[in-house]
């Protein structure tokens, strides 16, 4: 008895069903192989995500949890190096850990350098993420001041998203504190962002938190950039007082209303 040729098997209904099942199984297995680094990275990233959530919500994060989170974030970038969000999270954790070290110390400088490298990697993988570019600019500025590289990263942040509420306070803070060093284009971007954000009620809390944490000179610049209309500034002051009394974090409320 002759063995059926491959083409004959394809003509047979049972052979077609088996072939379809085999192809589907192979395709599914291929998808699993493709997804494995991403899935592996996601599992490794869980402790880092928990620590970042705690920092954002003001929950105390122990030194052990901090160290565990950084290790997990670093492992996630090794398992899935093409995922920009993992590099972004690692940079954020390194930036936060640098903030508790004495400024100018070797540990402080090392963590800022590593944070900058992580944000740069994140920007390479997610070049249209305005928040990543903003954090990259901020991390560089802490160590090097307002350098041409900081200006470039800030410009890229505005190009990626002129009105991005996630990075609005950070970009404006960086811009206002280095106003004299900004190009005319960056000043125009900061002014536009400030005036446009004021039109959105959802952005008011972020603007108020920014305002009360600025120095006197930066507050003057903000007010000048916000509007030339005295009525707008009067409304800003009135709503700021209401926010401080009823919505501000306790530490800000006690500092400014005592």
C-alpha positions in Angstrom: 0.0 0.0 0.0 1.4 3.4 -1.0 1.9 6.1 1.6 -0.3 9.1 0.8 1.6 12.1 -0.5 1.5 15.3 1.5 -0.7 17.0 -1.1 -3.1 14.1 -0.9 -3.4 14.5 2.9 -4.3 18.1 2.4 -7.1 17.1 0.0 -8.5 14.7 2.6 -10.9 16.5 5.1 -9.4 14.8 8.1 -5.9 15.7 6.9 -7.0 19.3 6.5 -8.4 19.4 10.0 -5.1 18.0 11.4 -3.0 20.4 9.5 -5.2 23.4 10.6 -4.8 22.2 14.2 -1.1 21.9 13.8 -0.7 25.3 12.3 -2.9 26.9 15.0 -0.9 25.2 17.7 2.4 26.3 16.2 1.1 29.9 15.8 0.0 29.9 19.4 3.3 28.5 20.6 5.1 31.2 18.6 3.0 33.9 20.3 3.8 32.4 23.7 7.5 32.5 22.9 7.3 36.1 21.7 5.3 37.1 24.9 7.6 35.3 27.3 10.1 38.1 27.9 7.3 40.6 28.3 5.4 38.3 30.7 8.6 37.5 32.6 9.4 41.1 32.9 5.9 41.9 34.1 6.2 39.3 36.9 9.6 40.6 38.0 8.2 44.2 38.0 5.5 43.7 40.5 7.5 44.7 43.6 8.7 47.8 41.8 5.2 48.8 40.8 4.0 48.4 44.4 6.8 50.7 45.7 6.1 53.3 43.1 2.4 53.3 44.0 3.3 53.7 47.6 5.5 56.7 46.9 2.9 58.4 44.7 0.2 57.8 47.4 2.4 59.0 50.3 2.6 55.5 51.9 5.7 54.8 53.8 8.1 52.5 51.9 10.7 50.7 54.1 14.4 50.6 53.0 14.0 46.9 52.4 11.0 47.4 50.1 12.9 50.2 48.4 15.9 47.9 47.7 13.7 45.0 46.7 11.8 47.3 44.3 15.0 48.5 42.6 16.3 45.0 42.3 12.9 43.9 40.7 12.9 46.9 38.3 16.4 46.1 37.2 15.6 42.4 36.7 12.5 43.4 34.6 14.7 45.6 32.3 17.0 42.6 31.8 14.1 40.2 31.0 12.4 42.6 28.7 14.9 45.3 27.6 12.6 46.7 24.9 9.9 47.7 27.4 10.4 51.4 28.0 8.1 51.5 31.0 10.4 49.2 32.9 13.4 51.5 32.3 11.1 54.5 33.3 10.1 52.8 36.6 13.8 51.9 37.4 14.7 55.5 36.8 12.0 56.8 39.0 13.0 54.5 41.9 16.7 55.5 41.5 15.7 59.2 41.5 13.6 58.7 44.6 16.4 56.8 46.4 18.9 59.5 45.5 16.7 62.2 47.1 17.3 60.6 50.6 21.1 60.7 50.2 23.3 63.6 51.1 23.6 65.9 48.1 27.0 65.6 46.4 27.8 62.2 48.0 29.1 59.3 45.9 25.9 57.4 46.4 23.7 60.4 45.4 25.8 61.0 42.3 25.8 57.3 41.3 22.0 57.0 41.6 21.4 60.1 39.6 23.7 58.9 36.9 21.9 55.5 36.8 18.5 57.3 36.9 19.6 59.4 33.9 20.7 56.3 32.0 17.4 54.5 32.7 15.3 57.5 31.6 17.4 57.8 28.4 16.8 54.1 27.7 13.1 54.6 28.3 13.1 57.6 25.9 14.8 55.5 23.3 12.1 52.9 23.5 9.2 55.3 24.0 10.2 58.5 22.2 6.6 59.9 22.1 6.3 59.8 25.9 6.4 63.4 27.2 6.6 62.3 30.8 9.7 60.2 30.2 11.5 63.1 28.5 10.5 65.4 31.3 11.8 63.0 34.0 15.0 62.6 32.0 15.5 66.4 31.9 14.8 66.7 35.6 17.2 63.9 36.6 20.0 65.4 34.5 19.4 68.9 35.9 19.8 67.7 39.5 23.4 66.7 38.8 24.5 69.0 35.9 22.3 72.1 36.3 20.5 73.4 33.3 22.8 72.1 30.6 22.2 71.9 26.8 21.3 68.3 27.2 18.6 69.2 29.8 17.3 71.9 27.4 17.1 69.3 24.6 15.3 66.7 26.8 12.8 69.4 27.9 12.2 70.5 24.3 11.6 66.8 23.4 9.1 66.6 26.2 7.1 69.5 24.9 7.3 68.1 21.3 6.0 64.7 22.5 3.1 66.3 24.4 2.6 70.0 25.0 -0.2 69.6 27.4 0.5 66.4 29.3 -0.9 66.7 32.9 1.4 63.8 34.1 4.5 65.9 33.6 3.0 69.4 33.9 4.3 70.3 37.4 7.8 68.9 36.8 8.2 70.7 33.4 6.9 74.0 34.8 9.1 73.7 37.9 12.2 73.1 35.8 11.3 75.9 33.4 10.5 78.5 36.1 13.6 77.7 38.2 15.8 78.2 35.1 13.8 80.9 33.3 16.8 83.0 32.4 18.6 80.0 30.8 15.6 79.1 28.6 15.4 79.8 24.9 12.6 82.0 23.6 10.9 78.8 22.3 11.0 77.0 25.6 9.7 80.1 27.4 6.8 80.3 24.9 6.1 76.6 25.5 6.1 77.0 29.3 3.8 80.1 29.1 1.4 78.3 26.7 1.3 75.3 29.0 0.7 77.4 32.1 -2.1 79.5 30.5 -3.8 76.5 28.9 -3.6 74.3 32.0 -5.3 77.1 34.0 -8.4 76.6 31.7 -8.8 73.1 33.0 -10.2 72.6 36.5 -8.5 69.2 36.8 -5.1 70.9 36.5 -5.6 73.5 39.3 -4.4 71.3 42.2 -1.2 70.5 40.3 -0.6 74.3 39.6 -1.3 75.2 43.2 1.1 72.6 44.6 3.7 73.9 42.2 3.1 77.5 43.2 3.4 77.0 46.9 6.6 75.1 46.5 8.3 77.7 44.4 10.6 80.5 45.6 9.5 84.1 45.6 11.3 84.9 42.3 9.7 81.9 40.5 6.2 82.8 41.8 6.6 86.3 40.2 7.6 84.7 36.9 4.6 82.3 37.1 2.2 85.1 37.7 3.6 87.1 34.9 3.4 84.1 32.6 -0.1 83.1 33.7 -1.8 86.3 32.6 -1.4 90.1 32.1 -5.1 90.4 33.2 -5.4 91.4 36.9 -8.8 89.7 37.1 -7.3 86.3 36.2 -4.6 86.7 38.9 -7.3 87.7 41.4 -9.2 84.6 40.6 -6.0 82.5 40.9 -5.4 84.0 44.4 -9.0 83.4 45.5 -9.1 79.8 44.3 -5.6 79.2 45.8 -6.9 80.2 49.3 -9.9 78.0 48.9 -7.8 75.1 47.8 -5.4 75.6 50.7 -8.2 75.6 53.2 -10.2 72.7 52.0 -8.2 70.5 49.6 -4.4 70.9 50.2 -2.3 68.2 51.9 -2.2 68.7 55.6 1.5 69.8 55.7 0.9 72.6 53.1 -2.3 73.7 54.8 -0.5 74.1 58.2 2.4 75.8 56.6 0.5 78.5 54.7 -2.6 79.0 56.8 -1.0 79.0 60.3 
